[in-house]
């Protein structure tokens, strides 16, 4: 456990080293980590390949996120891209709104004097229902489970804790080569992860036998990207890709499309409940733009609200997002990264944390200051807002993520009054690095009341 804790606190070590030796630190035999924000573009806008030693050791080694060959990745993005385009997301907006409405309804039951709500689990439940409805044509009902305790919502922290075990200790023995029955005995901590895999496998099987139509689902279905034209031929596979790849694609979409949104919403709530001036300004803007709460405020309209947009951007900046850096391998001709000459075959990375907390770009970087996004230099600042990475391997679900963030923030703070519950201790944003953040401090809990129209 001490080894795993050391790995999970690597961000702290990198921060200390880069403070002393900035802007670059050698973190391995042929591996450099940069803190200079300008290194980010040099690394991620370039056509460097993803480091196989990192990505192929992950539990989703066959998914798009782990595909190291740029040409193969491009093919997969072309196949999946139309399902995550802005046009597709706008068609899906009503589905997102239905789940956000359910979030408001559920949160409003956590009134003062009763039990408070765990906001991270609340937001995670919302995003889980949104993503499962997008993947499988119907939500799993995470928001319907009391106290946001759906197994899929709770399993995510357990899965994160196993990431470094898989990468550093089990990569020579891929999980798919070990029967689940044996894994459950020798590594009980993996049980939640195995449950998730088997649940998705079951969904894939159901979809194969009876794929719902677009008319039934109300929107285009991501699974259609993988269905073969010959699926009615019993002698042929119904899928255009191996089943393992399909399962892992679903798994990574479920995680990447859920936890980052939940974390950003929770971090935003953490700061808004502490910064009453910012909260009051946000509510004022929402009331003026949306006087009738019974009406529907569209995503397109919400994007035009400057302070709401500033709050979301600041929440993204302060949210850990993908904590670990995303390593790339320099090509055969070498490269210049932040003014440093880097030889070929060198692994390079720059974590978004160091970009988002650079004081020369974001003064008082640890403070929640939405107003920083309202100045004349907003366009320049946006260059350094990289929660979804950049370049040819940028996050596939970026359009859906923005839609979720706008609808969640706007509906929560227009329709509810949240009150911080600190009776169990002062809430903390302390986290460990398990690729994604694993929060380990006191949870952010709040009471909620419906606002008067």
Phi and psi in degrees as a GROMACS rama.xvg file:
@    title "Ramachandran Plot"
@    xaxis  label "Phi"
@    yaxis  label "Psi"
@TYPE xy
-62.404  -37.455  UNK-2
-65.0036  -44.8887  UNK-3
-63.7219  -39.0122  UNK-4
-64.4824  -39.0798  UNK-5
-62.5581  -41.7007  UNK-6
-64.8448  -42.6231  UNK-7
-70.9946  -16.0657  UNK-8
-105.52  21.3763  UNK-9
-62.022  -30.4878  UNK-10
-60.2374  -39.3635  UNK-11
-62.4671  -44.7549  UNK-12
-63.2467  -43.7481  UNK-13
-62.4827  -38.7165  UNK-14
-62.1423  -45.1157  UNK-15
-62.9011  -47.5057  UNK-16
-64.2189  -41.4758  UNK-17
-73.0016  -24.7938  UNK-18
-66.7565  -36.3651  UNK-19
-82.2268  -45.1689  UNK-20
-111.085  16.198  UNK-21
-48.7058  149.293  UNK-22
-102.604  9.67177  UNK-23
-145.069  142.02  UNK-24
-132.153  137.523  UNK-25
-83.033  116.068  UNK-26
-109.906  2.58018  UNK-27
-164.587  175.766  UNK-28
-53.4662  -41.6375  UNK-29
-134.643  47.2474  UNK-30
-137.289  129.247  UNK-31
-121.146  139.014  UNK-32
-119.399  131.435  UNK-33
-108.317  148.065  UNK-34
-112.338  -13.3104  UNK-35
-64.6029  120.967  UNK-36
-55.838  -30.3498  UNK-37
-70.1381  -18.111  UNK-38
-67.4169  -26.3415  UNK-39
-58.8261  -48.9092  UNK-40
-65.6919  -40.1042  UNK-41
-60.3015  -32.3226  UNK-42
-88.083  -50.4376  UNK-43
-92.2681  -16.2885  UNK-44
-85.5448  -17.0914  UNK-45
-75.7724  166.684  UNK-46
-96.7569  41.7894  UNK-47
-69.9404  148.658  UNK-48
-82.3525  155.943  UNK-49
-69.1589  145.513  UNK-50
-71.1358  112.071  UNK-51
-59.5686  -33.0452  UNK-52
-62.2191  -26.8611  UNK-53
-89.181  -55.1388  UNK-54
-74.6939  -34.8672  UNK-55
-76.9199  -8.6657  UNK-56
-92.617  -4.18191  UNK-57
-79.3946  158.758  UNK-58
-64.466  -14.0736  UNK-59
-115.753  54.7837  UNK-60
-66.6975  -19.2701  UNK-61
-101.933  2.27647  UNK-62
-82.6764  167.192  UNK-63
-55.7174  -41.7837  UNK-64
-60.3097  -26.066  UNK-65
-102.127  1.4194  UNK-66
-72.4127  118.74  UNK-67
-90.664  -27.6322  UNK-68
-72.1823  115.444  UNK-69
-57.6533  -38.2326  UNK-70
-68.5843  -41.8043  UNK-71
-65.9202  -39.6255  UNK-72
-63.2736  -40.5902  UNK-73
-61.9009  -41.0692  UNK-74
-61.7872  -43.2064  UNK-75
-67.3976  -39.048  UNK-76
-64.4588  -37.9245  UNK-77
-63.0341  -34.361  UNK-78
-73.5998  -41.5827  UNK-79
-90.7024  -26.4445  UNK-80
-50.2031  -46.4679  UNK-81
-58.2033  -24.9494  UNK-82
-81.6925  -10.086  UNK-83
-123.65  15.2396  UNK-84
-70.1606  165.147  UNK-85
-60.1021  -40.606  UNK-86
-59.5571  -45.1449  UNK-87
-64.641  -38.7596  UNK-88
-66.7683  -40.5384  UNK-89
-62.7981  -34.4465  UNK-90
-68.9478  -26.9049  UNK-91
-88.8681  -7.90806  UNK-92
-53.2095  -39.7849  UNK-93
-62.4332  -33.776  UNK-94
-68.988  -41.0339  UNK-95
-62.1719  -45.2408  UNK-96
-62.3983  -38.6089  UNK-97
-59.0485  -42.2356  UNK-98
-71.4112  -35.7869  UNK-99
-66.6754  -39.1868  UNK-100
-59.1072  -39.9971  UNK-101
-67.2592  -36.0397  UNK-102
-59.5209  -47.2967  UNK-103
-60.9972  -45.0888  UNK-104
-60.5793  -43.4035  UNK-105
-70.9653  -45.9965  UNK-106
-60.561  -34.4945  UNK-107
-65.8432  -12.327  UNK-108
-83.4049  -10.9098  UNK-109
-92.2192  69.6862  UNK-110
-85.5506  156.805  UNK-111
-55.8378  141.262  UNK-112
96.3234  -14.5707  UNK-113
-114.102  -146.011  UNK-114
-87.4882  140.958  UNK-115
-89.0203  162.954  UNK-116
-98.914  139.392  UNK-117
-79.4947  108.694  UNK-118
-69.3513  -32.4476  UNK-119
-62.7248  -44.4974  UNK-120
-67.3824  -34.4644  UNK-121
-63.3506  -48.1535  UNK-122
-69.6717  -35.7319  UNK-123
-65.5707  -40.6064  UNK-124
-60.8876  -40.4602  UNK-125
-62.6551  -48.5432  UNK-126
-68.2431  -33.8097  UNK-127
-61.9611  -45.811  UNK-128
-64.9701  -37.6843  UNK-129
-64.2591  -48.1037  UNK-130
-70.1396  -39.2713  UNK-131
-67.8862  -33.3103  UNK-132
-68.189  -31.8902  UNK-133
-73.2787  -38.2693  UNK-134
-79.6403  -44.2021  UNK-135
-113.746  6.70936  UNK-136
77.7626  -9.47969  UNK-137
-148.672  146.553  UNK-138
-75.5854  161.987  UNK-139
-90.9058  -6.53521  UNK-140
81.657  33.4186  UNK-141
-62.2357  -34.1141  UNK-142
-74.2312  -11.6117  UNK-143
-91.0378  -9.2485  UNK-144
-85.2803  130.806  UNK-145
-53.1881  136.703  UNK-146
59.9298  23.7361  UNK-147
57.7911  41.3776  UNK-148
-103.832  29.2852  UNK-149
-61.5929  138.244  UNK-150
-53.9924  -38.4  UNK-151
-67.0118  -31.8692  UNK-152
-70.9231  -41.6123  UNK-153
-75.1263  -30.0387  UNK-154
-68.0456  -20.7821  UNK-155
-61.6758  -40.4019  UNK-156
-64.8991  -39.284  UNK-157
-64.677  -40.1689  UNK-158
-63.6908  -43.3275  UNK-159
-59.0143  -38.9065  UNK-160
-65.5614  -18.2033  UNK-161
-93.4516  -5.78627  UNK-162
-58.9871  -48.7268  UNK-163
-72.5592  -28.2268  UNK-164
-60.9468  -47.1313  UNK-165
-62.6343  -44.8738  UNK-166
-72.1734  -47.3865  UNK-167
-93.8134  -20.2644  UNK-168
-121.532  -18.3291  UNK-169
-121.443  1.78632  UNK-170
-59.8234  -31.0275  UNK-171
-70.1148  -16.4987  UNK-172
-125.499  80.6867  UNK-173
-51.2814  141.094  UNK-174
-57.8826  -34.4948  UNK-175
-66.1596  -15.6002  UNK-176
-87.827  -5.39511  UNK-177
-111.404  122.241  UNK-178
-55.6858  141.469  UNK-179
-59.7428  -34.8196  UNK-180
-61.7998  -35.5878  UNK-181
-75.9271  -43.1506  UNK-182
-58.2137  -39.3129  UNK-183
-64.0003  -27.9475  UNK-184
-83.386  -43.4325  UNK-185
-85.7648  -19.2899  UNK-186
-141.464  73.6066  UNK-187
-56.6291  -26.594  UNK-188
-64.3074  -18.7225  UNK-189
-83.3205  -7.26838  UNK-190
-54.9276  -46.2877  UNK-191
-59.8948  -38.2613  UNK-192
-65.5684  -42.3411  UNK-193
-65.8999  -37.4266  UNK-194
-59.8657  -41.1574  UNK-195
-65.1641  -44.4837  UNK-196
-60.0042  -44.9869  UNK-197
-67.9236  -33.212  UNK-198
-64.9226  -45.0555  UNK-199
-66.295  -38.817  UNK-200
-59.846  -40.0832  UNK-201
-64.2474  -42.12  UNK-202
-62.0923  -40.7749  UNK-203
-62.2445  -41.9368  UNK-204
-62.2021  -43.2629  UNK-205
-63.1127  -40.357  UNK-206
-66.9964  -36.8751  UNK-207
-61.5227  -43.4761  UNK-208
-74.2892  -35.171  UNK-209
-146.052  72.4075  UNK-210
-67.5417  125.933  UNK-211
-69.6799  152.058  UNK-212
-83.6951  164.511  UNK-213
-60.4964  -36.2786  UNK-214
-64.1404  -40.6573  UNK-215
-67.091  -42.0419  UNK-216
-79.6143  -28.7397  UNK-217
88.8628  1.1399  UNK-218
-162.799  167.924  UNK-219
-65.9925  143.605  UNK-220
-104.459  131.356  UNK-221
-59.2819  -36.1225  UNK-222
-59.3612  -27.2496  UNK-223
-59.2611  -24.6279  UNK-224
-64.8744  -21.2658  UNK-225
-107.11  -8.6015  UNK-226
-73.0839  136.399  UNK-227
-79.9927  150.038  UNK-228
-65.4401  -19.8543  UNK-229
-104.503  27.9009  UNK-230
-67.0991  -17.7612  UNK-231
-82.0825  -9.76232  UNK-232
-85.1216  112.232  UNK-233
-63.498  -19.4237  UNK-234
-86.9064  -7.51622  UNK-235
-112.832  156.318  UNK-236
-70.5801  140.147  UNK-237
-74.7898  -6.36909  UNK-238
-115.619  151.136  UNK-239
-87.2  -6.9417  UNK-240
-130.447  160.362  UNK-241
-59.1789  148.364  UNK-242
-58.287  -38.0048  UNK-243
-60.66  -43.1724  UNK-244
-62.9958  -40.6242  UNK-245
-62.9109  -45.3087  UNK-246
-61.1513  -44.4041  UNK-247
-70.984  -32.0439  UNK-248
-63.0976  -43.4943  UNK-249
-63.4333  -41.1344  UNK-250
-62.8362  -46.3845  UNK-251
-72.1117  -33.6086  UNK-252
-65.3317  -38.2491  UNK-253
-63.4202  -42.8565  UNK-254
-77.2383  -52.0489  UNK-255
-63.1381  -31.231  UNK-256
-88.0166  1.50615  UNK-257
-120.643  -54.6354  UNK-258
-71.7059  -35.1924  UNK-259
-64.7662  -41.12  UNK-260
-63.2626  -48.5842  UNK-261
-60.2736  -43.4217  UNK-262
-63.1031  -43.5598  UNK-263
-63.9756  -43.8691  UNK-264
-64.8692  -39.2853  UNK-265
-66.9194  -44.3065  UNK-266
-62.7658  -42.058  UNK-267
-60.6014  -43.2874  UNK-268
-65.1933  -40.2372  UNK-269
-54.5568  -47.7487  UNK-270
-76.877  -39.2025  UNK-271
-63.7672  -36.3491  UNK-272
-73.182  -14.7412  UNK-273
-99.5595  -26.4499  UNK-274
-106.72  85.2111  UNK-275
-64.8428  -30.3623  UNK-276
-65.2068  -43.6597  UNK-277
-64.8174  -40.8662  UNK-278
-63.2263  -44.125  UNK-279
-63.6531  -40.2512  UNK-280
-66.0829  -39.4036  UNK-281
-64.2065  -46.444  UNK-282
-62.6773  -39.0853  UNK-283
-62.0749  -45.4719  UNK-284
-62.8605  -41.2193  UNK-285
-67.2885  -40.3559  UNK-286
-64.0953  -42.6447  UNK-287
-66.5312  -38.8264  UNK-288
-82.1646  -21.8491  UNK-289
-136.902  67.1525  UNK-290
-66.3722  -32.981  UNK-291
-102.943  103.995  UNK-292
-66.1136  -20.3165  UNK-293
-74.7807  -18.341  UNK-294
-81.6745  168.522  UNK-295
-101.95  128.036  UNK-296
-100.619  116.173  UNK-297
-76.3782  157.986  UNK-298
-56.0359  -44.514  UNK-299
-58.7872  -38.6204  UNK-300
-73.1036  -39.2744  UNK-301
-64.8888  -32.8128  UNK-302
-60.146  -22.0656  UNK-303
-87.1186  -3.19547  UNK-304
-86.4802  112.784  UNK-305
-64.8708  -41.7031  UNK-306
-75.5204  -37.149  UNK-307
-58.4663  -44.7849  UNK-308
-61.0732  -41.5474  UNK-309
-64.3519  -40.7765  UNK-310
-62.6928  -42.3353  UNK-311
-66.25  -43.6154  UNK-312
-63.7154  -40.7552  UNK-313
-68.5789  -34.5705  UNK-314
-66.3262  -40.1534  UNK-315
-64.108  -39.8762  UNK-316
-63.5212  -41.7684  UNK-317
-87.7876  -12.7699  UNK-318
-76.2203  137.705  UNK-319
-60.9397  -30.8468  UNK-320
58.201  -134.674  UNK-321
-79.0562  100.933  UNK-322
-66.768  -48.8852  UNK-323
-71.6647  145.78  UNK-324
-67.8624  154.295  UNK-325
-100.893  98.9864  UNK-326
-72.6373  141.832  UNK-327
-125.487  156.154  UNK-328
-110.424  124.444  UNK-329
-64.8351  139.992  UNK-330
-73.0548  179.318  UNK-331
-63.6899  -22.2309  UNK-332
-91.2766  2.9336  UNK-333
76.179  -176.105  UNK-334
-161.46  162.243  UNK-335
-109.863  119.511  UNK-336
-120.742  115.279  UNK-337
51.4266  40.0756  UNK-338
83.7963  -4.16872  UNK-339
-97.6395  132.388  UNK-340
-79.0311  121.89  UNK-341
-117.252  124.959  UNK-342
-71.771  163.942  UNK-343
-63.3207  157.823  UNK-344
66.4749  12.2867  UNK-345
-88.7968  135.089  UNK-346
-84.8433  128.635  UNK-347
-128.505  151.197  UNK-348
-158.709  162.012  UNK-349
-150.699  110.486  UNK-350
-71.3726  141.189  UNK-351
-60.0649  -26.9247  UNK-352
-54.1476  -42.0635  UNK-353
-74.1078  -26.4693  UNK-354
-73.5364  -46.9138  UNK-355
-71.2454  -19.0359  UNK-356
-114.159  18.3989  UNK-357
-76.0421  117.838  UNK-358
-67.9324  -21.8522  UNK-359
-73.147  -22.5056  UNK-360
-99.7134  -42.9903  UNK-361
-120.394  87.8247  UNK-362
-54.6901  146.682  UNK-363
48.7512  59.7176  UNK-364
-63.2828  -23.3452  UNK-365
-85.5037  -6.3737  UNK-366
-92.3203  146.926  UNK-367
-87.5474  103.863  UNK-368
-130.994  84.5773  UNK-369
-58.0341  -28.8714  UNK-370
-60.938  -20.0148  UNK-371
-63.312  -21.5303  UNK-372
-91.769  5.92592  UNK-373
-109.298  1.30568  UNK-374
-82.758  -178.708  UNK-375
-72.3072  -15.8483  UNK-376
-99.0458  20.9489  UNK-377
-56.4923  -44.4668  UNK-378
-61.5239  -38.343  UNK-379
-66.8156  -40.584  UNK-380
-63.3378  -38.2873  UNK-381
-61.2311  -25.4638  UNK-382
-61.0984  -28.2913  UNK-383
-104.247  11.7547  UNK-384
-98.4317  105.039  UNK-385
-128.295  47.3373  UNK-386
-68.5183  -20.3919  UNK-387
-110.304  18.3545  UNK-388
60.7786  -167.541  UNK-389
-143.154  170.74  UNK-390
80.8998  -163.378  UNK-391
-65.5824  -16.7923  UNK-392
-110.74  25.558  UNK-393
-60.9743  160.042  UNK-394
-55.4929  127.615  UNK-395
-64.0785  -35.3001  UNK-396
-95.2017  24.7471  UNK-397
-59.4377  -39.5807  UNK-398
-67.1854  -41.8003  UNK-399
-65.7732  -38.0362  UNK-400
-60.8501  -47.3049  UNK-401
-61.6415  -41.343  UNK-402
-60.4155  -47.2301  UNK-403
-60.1501  -45.3645  UNK-404
-62.4165  -45.3752  UNK-405
-63.1583  -46.2178  UNK-406
-68.8981  -38.4943  UNK-407
-68.8032  -53.1282  UNK-408
-58.6875  -46.5955  UNK-409
-64.6611  -46.3358  UNK-410
-69.8744  -40.703  UNK-411
-62.6299  -46.782  UNK-412
-89.1356  -9.12693  UNK-413
-88.6599  -33.7269  UNK-414
-104.877  -14.7037  UNK-415
-128.414  151.218  UNK-416
-108.148  116.154  UNK-417
-96.4857  139.251  UNK-418
-124.802  127.081  UNK-419
-63.7796  135.303  UNK-420
-109.306  106.12  UNK-421
-112.385  22.4582  UNK-422
-68.4378  -19.7008  UNK-423
-99.4506  14.4904  UNK-424
114.425  155.539  UNK-425
-65.4109  126.224  UNK-426
-62.6929  150.641  UNK-427
-135.044  149.899  UNK-428
-102.775  16.9745  UNK-429
-61.1384  137.644  UNK-430
-145.829  165.284  UNK-431
-112.04  155.135  UNK-432
-90.3021  103.672  UNK-433
-123.501  54.116  UNK-434
69.7598  -60.2501  UNK-435
-99.0387  161.964  UNK-436
-73.1391  136.664  UNK-437
-112.137  105.485  UNK-438
-72.504  133.367  UNK-439
-126.571  1.74483  UNK-440
-92.2678  -168.41  UNK-441
-62.9581  135.864  UNK-442
-68.9783  151.574  UNK-443
-83.219  112.032  UNK-444
-119.992  147.785  UNK-445
-150.423  154.244  UNK-446
-94.9495  158.175  UNK-447
-138.819  142.851  UNK-448
-135.979  140.636  UNK-449
-65.9859  137.128  UNK-450
-80.5342  152.159  UNK-451
-69.8848  141.722  UNK-452
